[in-house]
Amino acid sequence: MNGDARSKGTSRRDVVKGLLAAGLASVSRGSFAQRVDPGRKAVVIGAGIAGLSAAYDLRRAGFDVEIFEKRAWSGGRMIEAWMGPLYGFTHAAGVATSNREQFALARELGIAEQLMGEGGYSRVENEYGEYDLAAFWRPDLIAKVPGITQDTLRRLPAVRADIERIRQEVDPCLLATGAGFDDETIGDYLERMLGKEAGTQIVRYWIDPFHEWAGWPAYATSKLPVLAWQAQYDSDFVIPSGGIGVLTRKLASILPITHSTTVRFISPPDAEGRHTVHYLTPDFQPRTIRPDVVVVATEGKFVYPLVQGLTPAQEAFFKAIDFTKEAIIWYVVHP
């Protein structure tokens, strides 16, 4: 959900702002809650950061929004939870300061300071020694990695053009803006661009130490999300002072969410262009709703079972999406 000013693409918030300008110019200005037009209905499926921020933008555009979340809580991968006596993150850990739209939303909600936090480099170790690791493409730091050969360093400029192009064109939190780069794994890309030996070194010492712990193996992960992050080389990766869930908690507190609600399927659009959402209430009663707008903000692999009427190409696309999850283990050590 980053709104990088350098991006040439159109962000989701730009689209919603267009809806506001075109269709709701007559809505009087006022508080967030007072702008709702009950004649325009939107349903958002999923109460993670994507669904919550989409619902917020739609609500600001005047839509009467309803969020369906199958779990008993909100937040998605930005949820924090109790694990025994400890309270902490369950998946996402931090955010990039290059996520300008994310921080703009946090400022709008009055929680920008809580989203910001400590950053800096990670100190890691390989078989040759310790070094500073960043989530971004930093040739100056790569040059200091123990074990990196001079030949590898001489080859690094080969990827500079791609890094700069992705930096200009791709929003790292709206990866559809970079779909054209989603054509090979990051491991295969680096070997193709740098040669096998140099590419393998960069994967082993620069890419894997940051991404592998999150379940993103280099030879099974698209180059798109990795390079979209690496291209933000003047950014920082910070652990929010308010916890990773600070933004989703705030959004959930001001938006209408129906938890423990399972969407069974979404019918193709009718003659008026409206989809019908078929769902089960928390007490398992079957219901339907036919809104003006439907937003499916789930993992990609859940889209094709839900949305009817996809083309074979669309179905194949969503079937191919997988998002791995790491296991997080907390230890409580008493003196």
N, C-alpha and C positions, 0 to 999 in steps of 0.2 A: 504494500500500500504506500510505497514511497512515491513522492511527487518531485523527483529530481528536476530542477529547472533546466538542466541540459537535455533532458529527454525530448526527442522529436515526436514521440507517440502521444496518444490521447489517453489520459488517465480516466479511471472510472468516475472519479469525482468531477472531472470536466464534463462528462456525459450527464451526470445528475444535475450539475449546475445548469446545463443547457435545458434540461427538462423544467427546471425551476423558472428559468427566464422565459421559455416559450409558452408554458402552459399555466403557470401560476403567478403571473405578474400582478394579478389583482389581489393576491393574498396579503393581508396587512402584516406589516412587520411587527414582531413581538417576541415573546419567549419561544424557546424550542418547542414546548408542548402546544402552544397556541397556534402553530402554523399548520396543523393537520387538517386536510380536506377529506372528510369522511366519504366523499364521492370517488376517491381514487385509492384503490386498495393494492397493497404489495405484500407478498408473502416471501419471507426469507427462510430457507431451510439450512439450519446449522448456526450455532451460536459461538463459533470460534471468532478469531479476530477478523476474518474475511466477512463472515455473515454479520457480525455486530457493526463493523464499520460501514458495510453496505446499507444496513438497516438505518443507521444514523444518517447517512447521506440522503436516503430516500425520505426519511422523516423530515429532514430539513427542507427537502424539495416539496413537502406538503402531502406526501402520501400517508395514508393510514396504514401503518406497518404492523405485521404480526410475525413473530419469529417462532419457528418450531425447532426444538432441540430434543433429540432422542434420549440424551442422558439427563441425569437429575441435576446437572450443574452446567454452567457456562464457562467459556474460556478456551476450549479446544486445546491445542498444544501449548498455549500460554497459561494453562491452569497451574496454580500452586496448591499443594495439598499436604495434609498431615501424613507422615510415614513413620509410624511409631511415635516417638517423642519429638521428631523433627518436622519442621515445616519448610518446604522448599519447592523448587521447580521439578516438574515431572517430565518435561521434554525440552522446550526452548529455554535458553539460559540468558541470552542477551540480545541487544539490537545494535544495528549499525547507525552511527550518527549521520550517515549519508541518506537515511530514510527521511527525507525532508517533509514529505506529506504526513508521515506518521508523527513527527514532532510538531508539525503545524496543528494536527488534530489534538495532540496532547495540550498544546498551548490554548487552543479553543476551549478545552475542557478544564483548564486550570490546573493541570497536573504535569506540566513540562519538566519541572525540577525532579519529580519522582520518576519520570522515564529516563532521565539522564543519570549517569552513575560513573563508577570507576572504569577506566579503560586501560590502555597500555598493551604491551606485548606479553605473550606467554613465554615462559622459559621452558624449553624442552631439551631433550637429550637424544643423540643418536650414538652409534658405536664409536664415533670419533670425538665426541665432546658435547658441550651444551651450547645453545644458541637461542636468540630471540626469534619468535615466530609470530607473524601477523596473519590476519584473515584476508589480506589484500596483496596485490602484486607489488612487491617492494624489492627491486633488483639490488638496492643498497644493502638490504638485510640478507637477501639470498647469497650475496657475495661473501658474507661472513659465516655461512653455514659450514661447519666442519665436514670435510669429505667431498664438497662440491668441487669439481675439476675446473680448470681454466677453460677447457674446451666447452663445457656446459655454459659457463658464463659468457663466452663469446657468441653462443648461439641464442641467448635470451632475446636479443632485439628482433628475432624472427616473429615473435608473437606480439610485438608492440602495436602494429597496425590494427590487429584484431581487438586488442585490449582497448585501444582508443575508440574504435568504432562502437564496441559494445558500451563503453562509457557514455558515448553520445546518444545511442539509440535505445538502449535497454534499461527499463526500470527494474531494479533488482527485486522489488516486491510485487511487480506485475509482469511476470515472466512471459505472458503472451505477447508482450511487445518485442520479444526476442525469439519468436518461434522459428525464424529462419536459421538460427544458430543451433537448433536442437536436432543435430544430425549425426552425432557421434559422441562417444564417452570422452570425458576429460583426459583419461589415460591415453586412449588412442589418438586424440588430438595432439597432445604434447609429444608423443613419439613421432607422429607424422611431421610436426613442425620443427622439432629440435633434433630428430634422430632418435633411435631406440635407446642408446646409452644415456644421452643427455635427458631425454624425456622421462626415462625411468628414474633418474636421480631427482628431478624436480618433483615427480609424483611421490617418491619415497620420503624426501626430506622437507618438502614445502606443502604439498597438497594433502597427503594422507594424515600427517600429524594433527591437522585441524579438522578435517572432514570425516576421517574414518571412525572416530569415536562416536559420531552421530549416526553411524550406519550408512555412510555414503562412500562405498568402495569405488576407487577411481576408475576401474574398468567395468563398472556397472552403473555409473552415474553420468548423466548427460553433461556435456561441457557447459551448457547454457547457465544453470544456476551457479556453478562454480566460478565461471569467468565473469558473470554479472556481479558477483561479490568481489572478486579479485580486482575488477576494474575500478572499484571505489578506493583507489590507493591513497587518497588524502583524507580518508575517513578513519573512524576508530570503532572498535567493538566494545560496547559498554554493558555492564551489569546494572540494570536500573536500581536506584536506591529504594524505590517502592516495591521492588520485586518484579519479576517478568510479567505477572498478571495485573499490573496496576492499570493498564489501559483497558483491558477487557473487563475488569471489575467495574471500572467507572462507567463504561458503555452499558454493561448489563444492569447497572443500578438505575438507568434512566430510560431503558427501552422495554417494551412489552415482550416478554419471553414466556412461552409455554413449554415447560420442561417435560420430560418423559413422554414426549409425543413423537410417534413413529410415522414417518411418511412412507406409505406403501408404494405408490407410483404416481406419476404425473402424466395425464392424458395429453395427446397431441392437441394443438390449438384448434378451436372450433371456427365457425364462419366469421366470428368477430375477432379472431386472433387471440382468444384467451385460452390458457391451459386450465385444466381442472386438477387440483391437488387432492389426492385421496390419502387420508391419514387416520391413525388411531389415536383417540384421546388418552390421557393418562389412565383412565379406567377401561381402556380397550374398546371404546365405542367407535364404530366406523363413521367417519364424517367426510364431507367434501367441501371445497371452497374454490371459487372461480375468480381469482383476483385479476387486476389489470397487469400486474408485473409479478413474475416469479423469479427469484434468485436462488440457485442451487449452490450453496457455499459449503460443500462437503469435499472430502478427498475425491480425487478424480475417479478412483476405482469404484466409487459408489454411484457415479452419475449414470452409467449405462443401465444398471438394474432399475433405476428410478424413472428416468426420462424415456417415455415411449415415443416412437416415431423417429429415432435417430437414423441417419443414413449409415450404410455399412462402414463407410470411412470414419464417420464420427464414432461409431461403436468401437471400431478397432482402435481408434486413438485413445479412448477412455479405458479400454481393457488393458492397454499397454502401460498405463500409469501405475506406478507403485511407489509408495513412500515407506521406507524402512524405519523402524523404531529401535532405538538403543535401549538396553536395560540399565536402569539407574539403581544402584545399590547403595544404601546408606548404612554406615556402621556407627554405633554408639560405643565409644570407648571410655570406660571409667578408669580413673587413676588407680 
